[in-house]
Amino acid sequence: MMKKNNTTARARAQYTTYQVKQPMELMEFLAAMMPQASRTKLKSLLSKRIVLVDNRITTQYNFPLKPGMKVQISRAKNGKEFNHRLLKIVYEDAYLIVVEKSEGLLSVNTERQKERTAYTILNEYVKRSGNRRQVYIVHRLDRDTSGLMMFAKDEQTQHTLRDHWHEIVFDRRYVAVVSGEMEKNEGTVHSWLTDKKLYVASSPVDDGGKEAITHYRTIKRGNGMSLVELMLETGRKNQIRVHMQDLGHPVVGDGRYGLEDVNPINRLALHAFKLCFDHPVTGEEMRFETPYPAEFKRLFNP
């Protein structure tokens, strides 16, 4: 317990923390808290991604603050700007990085595919930052799936997240556009999945595969499609895509498990929009959410 408390204290000591007591924009607040700093210096803090609002890196100078919010400024002296068209850093601290990945970008290289990935892009970023040599894989998203995922910044944090994933991650959701109008407003798909290398096979009974459970909720129907929110109870390879095929409503744009010629937005219509977990070091509750992709909504409101 003492070791855990010491680690938590060290994690929190890396930030100067201010409590917001009245509504104002972020730049105005920073100027009030640090009257000795020039406006150029304050803008530099934002561009270096070392200002956090309620545990999220914030670079927007006119971000509206509300009473009760917490503003943190990292004590790190080596903040570096990060810009990449396929990858956005949503949150970063000494132990982990949460990113939003675009469709088309691999999470990590495979034996058959050697190319730039979210993993290699982030490795280059942390090397430029000075103190860290690499990031560590915790989980993956399919190449054609966009959305939130996280990486660890040290092996101990990686092992904690991997070994206790289901206790640490308490809400992980996706949104998908699927072919056809869903018969039910909500339900659960339960099957056993076996990786056949070129595809994943699904069985309604235990045939030696890995148990997979997906809960779904239908949000909207129209134009021969449905917008569906999905929550994973397990995290198997291609799980959502296979389970939607099992229901007879494959994900739009899925050439492997669906209809290859039905691809109105030229991408797989699957996005990991929500990731909530207890911080593996500080124990703090972390919640991240991204908007549904605009092109998903346009399929129902052309």
N, C-alpha and C positions, 0 to 999 in steps of 0.2 A: 504493500500500500504506500509506504514511504517513497519508493522509487517512482510509482505512478504519479504521486503528488508533486514530486520534484520535477518530473518531465513536464507535467501540465503547467507548473509555475514557469519553467523555462520557455515554453511555447508562448505563454501570454506575455512574458517579459520582453518579447521581441517587438512589441507594439506600444506606442503611446496612445492611450485611450481617452476619448472625450465623450461625454454624454450630451445629447442634444436636448435643450430645455425649451426652445421655442422655434416655430417654423422659420426657415430661411434657406437660401440656396447654399450649396456646398462651398463655393468659393468665398462667399460672405462669411460663412462659419469658420473656414480655415483662417481667414484674415483676422477674425476676432480672437481666435485661439492662439495665433502666432503673429502678433502685431509687428514684431521685428522683421518678419519675412516680406520681401518684395512680391508684387503680383507675379513677376516672372518666375520667382522661386516657387511660388505656390502652384503655378501651372506646370512647372517641372515635376513636382511631386505627383501630380495627376498623370502626366505623360509617362512617367517611370513606373506607373502601376503599383504604387506603394501606399495608396489611400484606399481604405476599405470602409464601406458603410454596411453595418450589420453583417460583417464577415464576407462581404463581396467586394472585390476590386471595382472601384468606380473611377472613371476618367472624365465623366461629364461635369464640367465646371458649374453648370446651373442645376445640378441634380437637386430636387426638392427634399429637404430634410424635414422630419416631423418630430415633435417631442417624444422622447423615449428611445429614439434611434441611438446607435453607438457608432462613432467615427474613430477608426484606428489608423495610425500612421506607422508604417514599418520602420524600425530602426536600421534596417539593412541599408548599406551605402552603395550597393551595386545594382540598384533597380535598372532594368533594361526595357526599352520599348519592345513590344511584340506585335508584328503585323504579318498576317498570312491570309490569303483569300479563302483558304479551305479550312482554317482552324482559328477559333477564337478562344482566348483564355477567359473563363468566367470567374474563376476564383483561384487564388494561389496563396499558400503560406509556406512555412519551413518544412512541412511534412507531405503536402499533396498539392496537386493541380487538378482543377475541374475544367474541362474544355467543352466547347460545342463543335462537333465535327460536321463538315459538309458531306453530302453524298458524293461518292466517287473516290474518297480518300480511304485507303486501308488503315486500320488501327495499328497493325504491326506486320512486318514481313513474314511470309511463309517460305517454306523450302522452295516452292515453285515460283514465287513472286518476289523479286528483288527490286524495290523501288522506294521512292520517298513515301513515308507514312506519317501518321500522327506521332508515332513513337520517335522516328528519326528527327522530325521537325522540332519536337520538344527537347530532345537531347541536345540539338544545336543551340537552342535557346538557353538551357540551363548552363551549358558550357560557357556561353558568352557572359553569363551572370557571375561567373567566377568560382563560387564555393562548391557547386555541385558538378559531378561529372556525368551523371545520367539520370533518367527517370526509370521507373520500374512498372511493368505491366500489372494491372489489377484485374481488368476485365476487357472485353472487346465489343465493338459493334461491327456488323457486316459492312463491307465496303460501300454498298449501295444504301445503307441506312444512315440517316443524319441524326444529330442530337448530342445529348450530354453523356460524357464518360469521364472517368478520373484515372489519374496516374499517381503513384507514390513517388516520393523523392529520396527514399532510403529503403534498404531491404527490410528493416524491422517493421516499418509502416506497411510495406507490401505484404509481408507475412501476416500481420495482424488483420489486414483487410481481407486477404484471401481465406485465412483460416476461420474467420468469424463473420464472413460476408452476410449471412442471413440474419445474424443478430445485430450487425452494425447498420445495414441498409434496410430501412423500414418502409420505404415507398419508392418504387421504381415503375414509371409508366411510359407507355408509348401511345402515339396516335397513328392511325392508318386509314387510308381510303381503300375500301375493298369492292370487288365487283359484285353487282347485284344488291338487292335490298334485303337486309338482315331480317330473318323471321322473328327473332326474339330481341327484346330490349336489353337483356343482359343474360349472362350465362357463363359456364366454365367448360373448357376443353381439357380432358385428362387422357393422356396416352403415354406410350413408351417409344422413345426415339432411338434409332440406330444410325450412326454415321456410315454411309456407304461410299464415302470419299467424294463422289460426284453429286450426291444428293443425300438427304436425310429421310429415312423411312419411318413411318408412324404406324404403331399397332395399338388397337384399343385394349389389348390384354398384355400382361407382362410376358414378353418374349425374350427377356434378357437385355433389352435396351434400357436407356435411362428414363426414369419417370419424369414427365413434363406436365406442368399445370399452368394454364393461362386463363385468367378471368377477363371477361370483356363486357363493355357497355356501349350500346348503340347511341350515338349522339344525334345523327342526322341521316335521312334517306332522301335520295333524289337523283334524277338523271341516270337511273340504272346503277347507282352506286350507294355506298353507305360510309359515313365517317364513324370510326369506332375507336374508343379508348380501351387500351389493354394494360393489364397489370400482371406481371410475371410473379408466380410463386416459386418457379425454378428458372434457371437461366441456361437453357441448352442451345446448342448451335442451331440457327435457323428456326427456333421454336415458334415464333409468331407466324412466320411465313408458312410453315408446315401446318400449324393448327388452323389457320384461316383456309388453307386448302382442304383440310379435313371437314370444315363446315360447309364447303362448297362455295366459299366466298374468298377466293385468293386475293392477295394484295395487288392493287393496280400497279402495273409496270413490272410484275414479277415474272420474268421469262422462264425461271426454273420451276416454280411451283404454281404458276398461273397461266395466263393467256399472253403469249409473247407479243401478239399484235395489238393488244389493248394497253397503250402507253401514252395517254393524252398529255402528260406533263414531262415526258422524256426522262423519267427517273422512277425509282421504287418509291411508292407512296407510304413510307414508314419512317417515323421520327420519334426518337427518345426524348420526350419533352419534360420529364420530371425525374429528379434524383434527390432523395432525402436520406440522410444518414447521420449517425452519431459520430463526431470526430474521433478517429482512432487514438488520438493522443490526449486532447483536452476534454473529450466527452461532450463537447458542445453540440447542440442540435443544429445541423446544417440542412438548409432547404434550397434547392435550385430548380427553377422552372423557366422554360423558354416558350414563346408563343407558338401556336400551331403554324406550320409553314403556310405562307399566303397562297401558294399555288394549290394547296389542298382545298382551301376555302373557295377558290375560284372555280373548282370543278362543280360546285353546287350553286354558285352565283355568277355565271358567265357574263 
